[in-house]
């Protein structure tokens, strides 16, 4: 059956995006706004979030939150659901990384990465997902990483956290799928955001990685945003529990 062009619309959908201040999160916000969504933009930098909200043509609310704090994820979930009286789409995007070898592993860095990249999105999705199930359904989109599916040197904590959140998302798909909630992960290769440029901008470091990507380049934010829009929309109504690479063939090389 041919999909209607309106299948990629999110008109009136209430969408919470974490890590929306910059990079992939900001690009997703712009893409979803153009698709008609009502946005809840979360991050730690109110000034940047306010600027983003002013730049999009969509109903937008700002929720400043620190997902590294113990009660940050549940507090954000409760406040987001209060503002629009529920959430239809959750985009778990917020994440951090401290590239370092296992030999030089900093315990504080390890704990912070798992707190932000695994604990926070898992707790947020569990709380929001339960509410979605009680109200008839919704879509949870996790921005994970190809590093969840293939080990990456100098990313011990990051790979661990992303692999964990991919599996957590699959459990959500399994437990909540029968009640109308879909949960899927996007697993990009390096994405050329400001953070991606900072970590991979050195040609000496990037050359071996690029050599493992058949497409011969890294991803750009819009390629992740457009995938997130598809997973959030009715166009992917039968997609549940997948970890979808956006990697130019990296995982098959």
C-alpha positions in Angstrom: 0.0 0.0 0.0 1.4 3.4 -1.0 2.0 5.8 1.9 0.2 9.1 1.9 2.5 12.2 1.9 0.9 13.2 5.1 2.3 10.1 6.8 5.5 12.0 7.5 3.6 14.8 9.2 3.5 15.3 13.0 0.7 17.9 13.1 -0.3 18.6 16.7 1.9 15.8 18.1 3.4 16.7 21.5 7.2 16.0 21.2 9.8 16.1 23.9 13.4 16.4 22.6 16.3 16.1 25.1 19.7 17.6 24.4 17.9 20.1 22.1 20.3 23.0 22.7 22.6 22.2 19.8 23.8 19.6 17.3 21.5 16.7 16.4 18.9 17.7 18.9 18.5 21.2 17.5 18.3 19.9 14.0 15.6 17.4 15.0 13.7 20.3 16.6 13.8 22.2 13.4 12.8 19.2 11.3 9.9 18.3 13.6 8.7 21.9 13.8 8.5 21.9 10.0 6.4 18.7 10.2 3.9 20.4 12.5 4.9 19.2 15.9 4.3 21.0 19.2 7.8 21.0 20.8 9.1 20.6 24.3 12.8 21.4 24.1 15.0 20.3 27.0 18.6 21.0 27.8 20.8 22.8 30.3 21.3 26.1 28.4 18.2 28.2 28.5 19.7 31.0 26.3 20.4 28.5 23.5 17.1 26.9 23.8 15.3 30.2 23.8 17.2 31.1 20.6 16.2 27.9 19.0 12.6 28.3 20.0 12.5 31.8 18.4 13.9 30.4 15.2 11.2 27.8 14.5 7.7 28.2 13.4 6.0 26.0 16.0 4.4 26.0 19.4 7.4 25.6 21.7 8.0 25.3 25.4 11.4 25.3 27.1 12.3 22.8 29.9 15.7 23.3 31.5 16.9 20.1 33.0 20.0 18.4 34.3 19.8 14.8 33.4 22.9 13.9 35.3 21.1 14.6 38.6 19.4 11.8 40.5 15.9 13.0 40.0 16.4 14.9 36.8 14.9 12.3 34.4 11.7 11.7 36.3 11.3 15.4 37.1 11.6 16.3 33.4 9.1 13.6 32.4 6.5 14.8 34.9 6.9 18.5 34.0 6.8 17.7 30.2 3.6 15.7 30.5 2.1 18.5 32.7 2.8 21.2 30.1 1.0 19.6 27.2 -1.1 17.2 29.2 0.8 14.2 27.8 3.5 13.3 25.2 3.1 11.6 21.9 6.7 11.4 20.9 9.9 11.2 23.0 13.3 11.8 21.3 16.0 10.7 23.8 18.9 12.6 22.3 21.0 14.0 25.1 24.4 12.5 25.4 28.1 13.1 26.3 31.4 11.6 25.6 35.0 11.7 27.1 37.3 10.0 24.6 40.0 8.3 26.6 41.7 4.9 26.5 41.0 2.2 29.0 44.4 2.7 30.5 43.6 6.4 31.2 40.0 5.8 32.2 38.7 8.5 34.6 36.1 7.0 37.0 34.2 10.2 37.3 34.0 10.5 33.5 32.8 6.9 33.3 30.1 7.5 35.9 28.9 10.7 34.3 28.7 9.2 30.8 26.6 6.3 32.1 24.4 8.7 34.1 23.6 10.9 31.1 23.7 8.4 28.2 22.1 5.4 29.9 20.4 6.0 33.3 18.7 9.2 32.3 17.2 8.2 29.0 16.2 4.8 30.3 14.3 6.3 33.3 12.8 9.1 31.2 11.6 6.6 28.5 10.1 4.2 31.2 8.1 7.0 32.8 7.0 8.6 29.5 6.4 5.2 27.9 4.1 4.1 30.7 2.1 7.3 30.3 1.9 6.8 26.5 0.6 3.3 27.0 -2.1 4.4 29.4 -3.2 7.1 27.0 -3.3 5.0 23.8 0.2 5.0 22.4 3.2 6.9 21.1 6.7 6.7 19.7 10.0 6.7 21.6 13.1 7.4 19.4 16.5 6.8 21.0 19.5 8.5 19.4 22.1 5.8 20.1 25.2 5.2 18.0 27.0 2.7 15.8 29.3 2.5 18.8 26.5 0.5 20.5 26.9 -2.2 17.8 30.7 -2.1 17.1 33.5 -1.3 19.6 35.3 1.9 19.1 38.7 2.6 20.6 39.0 5.3 23.3 35.2 5.2 23.9 34.9 2.6 26.7 32.2 4.4 28.6 30.4 5.7 25.5 30.1 2.3 23.8 29.0 0.8 27.1 26.3 3.4 27.6 25.0 3.3 24.0 24.8 -0.5 23.9 22.9 -0.4 27.2 20.3 2.2 26.0 19.8 0.2 22.7 18.8 -2.8 24.8 16.7 -0.8 27.1 14.8 0.5 24.1 14.2 -3.0 22.9 12.7 -4.0 26.3 10.4 -1.0 26.0 9.3 -2.1 22.5 8.7 -5.6 23.9 6.7 -4.6 27.0 4.8 -1.7 25.6 4.3 -2.6 22.0 1.0 -4.3 22.7 -0.3 -1.1 24.1 0.5 1.1 21.1 3.9 2.3 22.1 6.7 1.9 19.6 10.4 2.2 20.7 13.3 2.3 18.2 17.0 3.3 18.2 18.9 5.2 15.6 22.6 4.2 15.4 24.6 6.8 13.4 28.2 6.8 12.6 30.1 10.0 13.3 27.8 13.0 12.8 29.4 16.3 11.9 28.0 18.4 14.6 30.3 20.8 16.6 31.1 17.9 19.0 31.7 15.5 16.1 34.1 18.0 14.5 35.9 18.4 17.8 36.5 14.7 18.2 37.0 13.7 14.6 38.2 16.9 12.9 41.8 15.8 12.9 42.4 14.1 9.5 45.0 11.8 11.1 42.4 10.4 13.5 39.4 10.5 11.0 41.2 8.7 8.1 41.1 5.2 9.5 37.4 5.6 10.5 36.5 7.0 7.1 38.3 4.1 5.5 35.8 1.7 7.2 32.7 3.6 5.8 31.9 2.4 2.3 30.1 5.7 1.6 33.4 7.5 2.3 32.1 10.2 4.5 30.6 10.9 7.9 26.9 11.7 8.5 25.4 15.2 8.7 22.7 16.1 11.2 19.8 16.2 8.8 20.3 12.5 7.9 19.7 11.6 11.6 16.8 14.1 11.9 15.0 12.8 8.8 15.3 9.2 10.2 13.9 10.4 13.5 11.0 12.0 11.8 10.2 8.8 10.0 10.3 6.7 13.2 8.2 9.3 15.0 5.6 9.4 12.3 2.8 7.0 11.1 4.9 6.2 8.1 6.8 3.7 10.3 3.7 2.3 12.1 5.0 -1.3 11.9 8.5 -0.6 13.0 9.2 -1.5 16.6 12.3 -2.6 18.5 14.9 -1.9 15.8 18.4 -0.4 16.0 18.7 1.3 12.7 22.2 2.2 11.4 22.7 5.5 9.7 26.3 4.8 8.9 27.0 4.7 5.2 27.7 0.9 5.5 30.1 1.1 8.4 28.6 -1.9 10.2 28.9 -4.1 7.1 32.5 -3.2 6.2 
